[in-house]
Amino acid sequence: MNDSSPFQPEQHLTVPEPNIAGKKSLLLRLIRAAQPITRTDIAGRLGIDKSTVTDHVEPLVTSGILREETHEITGQGRPARTLSFIDENDYFIGVNLGVRRSQVGLTTLKGEIEAEEDFETQTDARAALRMARERIEKLYQANPNRTLRVIGVSVPGMTDARRSELIYAPNLNWTKVRIADALRINESVKVIVENDSTAAAMYEARVKIRKSEDGLMTNFILVRSGTGIGVGLVIGSEVYRGSGLGRGIAGEFGHMTIVAGGKPCVCGNRGCWEKYASAASAASLYLGDRPPGRGESVPRFVEIVSKAENGDNRSRRTLEKIGDYLGIGIANVIMGVGIPRVIISGRLVYGWNFIKAPLHEAIERSIIGKIDGWSVEAGEPAGAAIGGALEVAVEEYLSNI
């Protein structure tokens, strides 16, 4: 796509000087993603004066949240004074409640995952949360000399406006589950519950900031595809969750109808996007909606990808169909939201080589395809799962410094 687009997608964020006080969390996110980073680099990437950066980081250095030290910068001829987070004392726990498997992990402000454990997700919500809590308590007891700041939880469904309760997760058949209450180990540690696609968008935003040499990812749509499909929206470098009573339900595009009278979905509707373009939909597309024959197993998505890579035409056609349906839905989301940059996350990324071309062809058939400036790229296939949950915890902490 060329750059002369009526969309005029932002690739660099310039924060007006008078408003930087309200964007401290953005500054801290930049430091965390790009650390170690100089004050000059921070000023350049945020489009503000270096003195403004100093006004905000000095108190954090004094209070022991940030450290400044001489650091060798690759490609530069001399050492520079850089900022990074002090992570020896604080840590965060993330819980990703997946449809099939769940993970519990630990990270620090440096962003590395120090511990991770996964387990099969129980169909009963209380049993699943009990298993998650046992692993949280294990990590908590193993770190007696450090402070647990926040527990972040990502869930495959809608959350309430306070981000403490799961309203509805169709693929788990869980309704009104008080997750924060179930996982809170003491009153001093906040538990934040977030939709998994929104959490994945947070994770992808940090990944892109870390890899970018200048600017910040200001606006993009994150399409996360695994058992289902969810969408995370990042607008002005902030994750959008809806407003008022609608907070927590923004991005549930996986259940929009793309085939009238189509396949029945667990949500009660027919023809939902995720029944045709998720990683889980690959098996039914591969089998042609017939039950497996005698001695024939239901293929997993990674098995279909492997067969396609080995030249199996049936597998390739399956992935191409997914790409076509995925492109139809993405065109709808772009038209509805007005953000032209899309990142694909989740297991579907493993089949990107076969999905990409039909996806682009489907978008090009739509009205979006008649306009320059849109783009769709592959993100992280698996890392956003526990990574997203951990990002929820750290984001909550940074936003309240």
N, C-alpha and C positions, 0 to 999 in steps of 0.2 A: 504494500500500500504506500502511496506517496504521501508527502507531508502537506500538500496543499488541500487540506480538508476543512469542510465547514464545521466539523466537530471541534477542531483545534484542540486536540487532547493535550493536557498539561503533562509535561515530563519533569519539570522543575518547579519547586515550590518556593515562592518568594513571600516571606512573612512580613507584612508591614510593621515598621518599627514600633508604632504605638500599641500594637496588639501582642507583642512578644510576651508580655507578662502572662497573658492567658494561654500561651503556647509553651509553657515550661516543660510539660510532659513530652511535647514534640522534640524539644532540644535534648531531653534526657534519653528519649528513644534513639535519637541519632547517635548520641555518645555510646549508648549500649551496643547498637548495631555495628558501629564503625570503630569501636575502641581498639587500640589507642588512637586518639584523634587530637589534632592541635586546635587551639582556639581559632586560629586563622581559617582552618578548614571548616570548622563549625559555622563561622560567620559567613563564609563563601557559600556554603550549601544551603543555609537558611536565608541568605540575602539580607543580613543585618550587619550592624557595625560590630567590630571586635570588642569594643568597650561594653556593648550590651551583653555580649556573651560573658564577659568578665563579671559584670554585675550579677549575673545569675549563677555562675559556677563557683565564685569565691566562697559564698556561704556554705556551699555543699562540700567544698574542699575542707573548710574549717571544721565543719560538723562531722567529718569522717565518712561521708557518703562517696565522695570522689577522691581520687589521688592524682596528683600531677607529678610527673617525673621525667627525667631525660630518657628519651627512647630513640633507638635507631630506626629511621623510616626508610624502607626500601626505595631505592631510586633517587634518594636525596643525598647530597654530598656531606651533610653534617647532621649531628643529632638534633632533635627538636624536643621541646617541652610538650608532652602529650597528657591528655586526660583519659582516665578509665575508672570504672567502678571498683570500689573495695568490696570484695566478695567473701572475705574470710569468716565473717560473723553471721551473715544473713543467708537464708535459703528459702526456696519455694517448692511446693509440691503440686504436681498436676495429675489429674485423673481423667483419662479419656474413656468414656463409657461407649463402647462400640456395639454394633448389632450382634456381631459374632464373638469378638474378643475385645477385652478392655486392657488398659495399661495404667500403671501408676509410676510416676517418675519424680526425680528431684533435680533441680537446677539452681544456679546462683545468678547474680547479676552479670557474670561474664558470659552467660548463655550456653555453657556446656552442660549436657545431661550427665550427672554424676552417678545416677542409679536408675534402673528401670526394671519393672517386672510386669509380665502380662498374664492374663488368665481368661478362661472362657466365660463369656457373659451369661449369667444365669437368666432364665426367662422371667423369674420372679424378681421384681424390683428390690424387695427387701433383702433377698439372698445376695443379689449382685452388689448392693451397697454395703452389706456386711463384709463381703470379701474385699471390697475397695477400702473400707475403713481399717480392716486388719493390716493391710499393707501400708496405709498412711501411718498408723500407730507404730509399725515396725521401723519406718524411716524416722519418725519423730524420736523414738527411743534411742536410735542409733546416732543421733546428733545432739547430745545433751548440752554441749558447749556452744551451740549456735542457736540463732533465733529464727523460728519459722514465721515468716511474715504473712503469706497468703496461700490459700489452697484454691487452685483454679480447676474447674470441672467442665469438660466439653461433652455435650449430649447430642444425640441425633434427632433433635426435635425442637419444638418451640419452648421458650422460657418466659417466665413472667417479667414484668417491668423492673422488679427489684433484683432480678438475676439470682434468685434463691430457690426457685421451684421449676421443675419440668412440667409444662402444661400438657404436652402430648407428643409422644414419639411413636408414629404409626408403625415403623418396622420392628419396634419392641412391644407394641401394644401396651405402653405405660401411659397412664393419665394422672395428672396432678400428684406428682411425686415430690415430696419435700426434701430435696437432695441436700441442701445446705445444712439443714437440721440433722440429717443422718450422718454427715461426714464431719461436722464441727467437733474438734477434739477439745477445745476450750474457748472461752468467750473472747480471748485476746486475738485469736486467729480468725480472720475473715474468710469465708468460703464464697466464691463467686462462680455462678453457673452460667454457661454460655452455649449457644448453639454451635455445633461442631464446625459448620461452614464459616461462621463468623470468626471462630477461633483460628481456623485455617487461614483466613484472610489476614489476621494479625501476624501469624507466623510467616506467611509469604511476604508481607510488607517488610518485615525485618530482614528476611533473606535478600530481598531486592535492594534495600538500603545498603546492606553490607557489601553487595557486589557492585553497586553503582559508584562511580568515581565522583559524580557531582549530582546535585539535585536529589529530590525525594520522590517516591512513587505517590503521587497525590490522588489520582482517581483510577480505580480499576475494579473489575468484577472478578470474583473468585468462584469458579464452578468446581465444586468438590463432588466427585463421582466414585462411589463404591457400591455398597448394598443399595443405597438410594442416591439421590442427587440433592445437594443443597447449594445455596448461593450466598456468598458473603460480599458485602458492598463496602468499599473504602472510598470515601469522598473527602477531599481536602486533607488527605493523610489520616483521617479519623474513620474508624469503623462505624457504619451507620446501622442502627438497631431498630429504627422506626421511632415514632414519637407518641407521647401520651400513653394511652392504653395499648397502643400497637407496638410498644417497645418489646423486643424479643421475638417478634414474628416476621420481621423484615427478611426477605430472602428465601421464603419457602416456595421457590419456583419449581422444585422437583415435582410438585403436585398440580402444576398447570396442565390443562388438557392439550395435547398436540395431535391426538387421533380421536375424532368423535366416535363414541361407542366402542372404543378400543378395549384393550385388556383390562380386566378388573384389577384395582390396586388395593393395597391394605388399608388405605385411607377411606375407602368406600366409593371413590370415584372410578371412572373408567378412562383409559387412554392417557394416563399421567405420563409426563416426560420421563420419569425415572423407570417406567416399565419398558422403555425402548432405548434409553441411552446411558444407563448405568452399567457398571461392571457386572452387576448381578443379572442384568437382562441378557447378557451374552449367551448364557446357557440355553434359554428358551429360543433365542434367535438361531442358535446353532442347531438345535434339535427340531426347529420348525414347529414349535408349540405342541409337539407330540411327546408322550411319555417315553422314557428311555427304553430301548429294546432289551431283550433278554441278554444278560451279560454286559450290557452297556451302562456305564456310569455317567452321571451328570457332570460335564466338564467344568472345571473351575476356570476363571478368566485367564489366569496365568498359563494354564494348559492350552487354551485356545490360542493365546499369543505365541506360545512355543511352537504349536503346530503350524501357525501362519508363517513363522520365521523359517520353518523347514519346508515351505512350499505348498502346504495343504490349502487348496482352493476354497473348500467349504469354510475353513477358519478365516481366511482372508475376506470372504464375502460377508461373514458375520461381523467382523470388525469394521468393514466398510459401511454396513448398514447402521451400526452404532454411530459411526462418524456422521452419517447423513442425518440421523435423528438428533444427534447432539448439536449439529449446526443449525437445524431448524429451531431448536429451543434457544440457542445462544442468540440467534437473530432476533427472536421475540424479546429476550431479556434486554439486549442492547436498545431495541426500539422503546421498550417500556421504561428503562432507567436513564437512557441518554448518555451512558458511559461506553466508549468504544474499545477500551482495552480490556481483554479477558485473559485470565490465567486459569489453566486446567490443573486440578490437584486430585490426588487419590489414585486408586489402582488403575484407572483408565489410562494413566500416563504410560504404563508399561506397553500399551499397544499403540502408542502415538504414531509410529511410522506408518501404520495402516489406516489410522483414523484421520490423520491430518488432512489429506487431500479431499476425501468426500465431505469432511466438515466444512472446509473452505468453499467447496462447490455449492453446498447447501446455503451458506450465507450469501454467496454471490447471486443465487437465484432470488433472494429476498430483496426488499427495498434497501436494506443496509448495504447490500452488495453493489448498489448503484452509486454509493457515496464513498469517497476515499477517506482513509484515516483510521479504519478499524483494524484490530490485530488480535490474534488468538495465539497464545504460546503455552507450552507445557511447563508446569511447575514441579513441585515435589510429589513423587508417587506415594510415599509412606510417612515421611518425616512430620507432616502437619498433624498427625494424630495426637501423639503425646506432646509433640512440639507445640501444637495449638493450645492444649490445656495449660501447659507451663507458661505460654505467652499470656494467657488470660490472667494468671496470677501475678506475673511481673508487671503487666500493664496497669493493673489495679493499684499496685504499690507505687509505681512511678507517677500515676495521676494524682496521688495524694501526698507526694513529697512537698 
